Amino acid sequence: MAWYGSGADKWKYRKKITVDHTKIGADVANFMTIVKITTSEWPDLAQAQHNGGDILFTSSDGTTKLVHRRAYFDGTTLIARVQVTHDVDADQNVYIYCGCATCVDQEGVSPYDANTVCAQTMDNAWIPYASNPVLPCDAGEGKCWGSVWKEGSTYHFYYTYVSNSGATNRIHHATSADGKSWGNGEEVLPVGSAGAWDDYNVWLPCVWKEGSTWYMIYAGTDDASGTHKAAGLATSDDGVTWTKYGSNPVLQGTAGQWDANFVEPSQVIKIGSTYYLWYSTLGPSPRNVGLATSTDLMTWSKDANNPIFTGDNYYCPCVFKVGSTYYMHITHDDGNVGDHGYLEMFSDAAGTFLSANRTFLGVIRPTGKSPATSCRIDTPFVLTDTISRDTYTASNGEYWCYFNFYQGTGATGEGETWLLVARNTPQALRGVWRDEKGTHHVVSGNGTGANRPVFTDSAKVSEGIDLQSSTGDFISMPDSNDFSFGNGTTDSAFSISVIVKFDALAATTYYGIVGKYGATGGYEWLLHIYNKRLVMRCYDESLGSCYIGRTYAADLATGTWYHIVATYSGSSLSSGVKLYLDGTQVDNADSKSGSYVAMEAGAADVEIGSFAGGAYNLDGIIDEVEIHNVERASTWVTTSYNSKMKPLVGEAGGLWGNSTAERWFFFNGVEAPAAILGIPSANIASVNGVGV
């Protein structure tokens, strides 16, 4: 049997897994198939690269690589989406490989087929560190709003010590051997002397080292009302004793302009010989973001395009670089939750993040309801090794993002520092709440007060979105022609697929699952629950309350995972709508009104977990939302169900059977799989003089 790779790039470990053909509805090419495997089924999985970048899949010949993307990998568990061609008449073998230390990441393009126009997987590579907070509050005094730098074997955290007892803010410094457990901090930068521009508060230190000199850009203000906020510069020979620049502040607002009197610096990055500084307004609403550049850190020029983020409240950005692309994490409060933002990510090849250049990649962490009833997240900072912000050896190749987490109300618990860890780095750079097809990203998480939809690792496949109807939770994607399947005269076929678990279902109550159905118009299609029963409708808005559809006249249950698929043939008839529950067609009654002709292409967003602009909210967990521009056949639905609901290799009744693992072996000049040499795989590690 052929083996993947050659020479030094030969993969050392592989495992054959087998598709049970009885779980396949029909022959299907390029089918997105979920694979879940752990070290219990394949111990050699632990030999993969730290981020799983060497993991790949091949067809039964052992060498033809299959397109895949990792949804999750932590060293012991792998969840991947793999594009597989299935045969209904015979079991299909697929090989999983790992164990190549020198290869580049093996992920490919989206594993979904051409008829999938949107795939919201709900995966999130930015995972909260298990022992958060890394820097907790000190009897209500906050420790937050800062930056981390590694020098030698020591991590240095410069942060704001936020007083809630009437004293002013100071800048403190703590050290750590691992970047996660921090010692007690000490004040290193006090407020200025009486009459100085920073004699009331100093905060938000951005610290780095170039050559033998440490640099700090920080924020300061001269009175309690905060009517004059500006940015200052300080330097140090040892990172402990700091000297403020004599001509501070180095950057302040321009009278009569958007940033007048309110400049709050966030982060500095060096591109070539130029320093780039992003800064926010703090005081007026909404908060906006500007860009300034300098070659000496003392004289700054504001970009002519400022403000570069405006409209809603945007603030506290941080920028880092991977390859030739720059990425930004930024706090965004769209007004739905007051001063309780969430972290978004953008990319930009130029590094300026002007509106014309940047690409939105999704929300990486929403504020949420847990562990507190009220919380806020802001001030992200991604750990890098240089002022160019482009290397990550300090974090073992992972991406670490520190951020401020506030919980409670009033003066209690103001500002502890949390950490997000992205081990699956390619996924982390694609964004979160993203369309795996690459186009239709979720742009907002909606909820009342301090509440937002939150990520949960209790979803069926990987992560999902936990929604609470009592706080108005839902997420949405902007209107697109890809989501409209009628032109007012004729309809075209489409399908909706989703995994959902309901936490509450009440009689005579509506709950949105997925729909393009606006608050005051733009009614097109809607998959929802009414009176505990599943309903799919298509609407002809030109004729008033006119629709076709089908329903399943049986109550659904709470606490149960359902795989739901709705399909429509485009026939303009209720009989053209079908509903599938856990792989079986279940619709048994029409749901129609009026003389339907066709859907109109409206302008409503696609809402997930609600409809009508957040009026009818689902209570539960949603995962794996897909929209397709064809009517999926019942055999496709069967295959999808078996792939998504039982993806674990070797799981009873699941899609994937378990087979023997193999290792590539070098012994006495012979190079071959261990089994061919007659050496049991379990004994390889003990064979003298052989490394695997």
BELLINCOR-V591988 format. One line per field, one symbol per residue. burial: 1 if it has 16 or more other ideal C-beta (glycine too) atoms within 10 Angstrom, else 0. A space follows every 50 residues. Layout:
burial: ???
//
This chain:
burial: 00111000001111111110001110010111111111001101101110 11111111000100011111111000011111110100000111111111 00101110011110011111111111110001111010011111111111 00001111111111000111111111001101001001101100001111 11111111100001111111110000011111110100100101000111 11100000111111111111100011111111100111111101001001 01000111110111111111110001111111110110011111111100 11110011001111111110010111111111111110110101100111 11111110000011111111111111111111111110011111111001 11111100111111111110111111101001111100001111111111 11001000011111111100011111111101111111111000011111 11000100001111111111010101111111100110001110011111 11011111111111011111111111111111011111111111111111 000111111011111100000011000010100100000001
//
